[in-house]
Amino acid sequence: MKDKVREAFRDKYGKNPEIISFAPGRVNIIGEHTDYNEGFVMPAALEQGTYFAGAKNRDKKIRIFSLNLKKEDSWEIEHSRERKGDFSDYLRGILNFLPFLPSSGIDGIVLSNIPIGAGLSSSAAFEISFIFLVSGLFNLKIEPTEIVKIAHHAENEFAGLKCGIMDQFVSVFGKKDHLIFLDTRTMEYEYVPFPFFWEIAVVNSGIKRELTSSQYNRRKEECEEAVKAIKKLFPEVKSLRDVTEDMLFEARKLMNERIYKRAMHVISENRRVFEMKEYLLKNDACMIEKTMKLAHQSLTEDFEVSLPELDFLVDVASSLPYVHGARLTGAGFGGSIVALIQKNHRLDFENTIKNAYRKKFSIEAEVFFSSPSGGAYFERA
Ligand code: GLA
């Protein structure tokens, strides 16, 4: 990938790039829809991600060619803070939140091997890789937590998704062979070793989420509605993070069944993140599998973000003897499932899943594998 992006840069611009940057996509192992409730998550950075190759230019223009979209976009630096309704809006969003605009133009090429709309944070990787490119080109010293915040703001305010901090955080802080246990309220985190005899399998259902469309933001509002009701009994509560299952039972009569179920998912999911950390540290494969199952059930029944296609993929994956848990990953409404699988079973896993899915839904699933990986970086090309 790195060579490909470097060569494509030379072909297009007739010079060498100065900087190559990379930011990984992510897969969340557990802690879904908890981050915007100030809760806990435990994702991993993927080996797959987004590369930029770039160099400064003299014509005060930012010019980015996407090898995936086979499309170029360019704009004058001083117009960087305007939306255009194109893929470059993510990058303009970034420039909008950087402390200052680049002092010269940029020629860039971008290449990614994370499928778009698969629930694997292709947009966070795109944004963060671009921040690393710009930092490398202009010697900006930006703290890693600041990079996370800039990308998060860009996504929220420029791209319109009222997402939590998980995707941006893991893309910057990912660590090889480890999951990140993150407290999204305090941003404190801990690396949890991933069993070395396992790897992560991701199955893309091929059903694209329309995240910016209302569903995700609607779930967020429902969680806020739950907090409002619970506050009547427990005024100290600031977010669902502060609520226990007992408190929720007490406040049940103050909300309708749908809001109750949304809150129940978030509260039980926060607990499962803690439990999962313990099970991983103890290598308790049986409880890991059970917890993944409960998490998926909760997303299906209480949070209602699954689809028959995702449930089917989870069922097929879970039935395989070398799989130690599977569930939908990311926001849901389509996208991907994640499975924890013993190493050396790639071929069988891929064939079984693809054949079963094709037979049932006539859709081609996309399967890929990764071990937890390192975070974003740049290097001089
Ligand atoms: C999307 C968001 C994340 C998180 C997940 C659901 O990926 O970007 O912040 O809320 O959904 O866990």
Residues whose N, C-alpha, C, O or C-beta is under 5 A from the ligand:
A	BS01	GLA	G31 E32 H33 T34 D35 C163 G164 I165 M166 D167 G330 A331
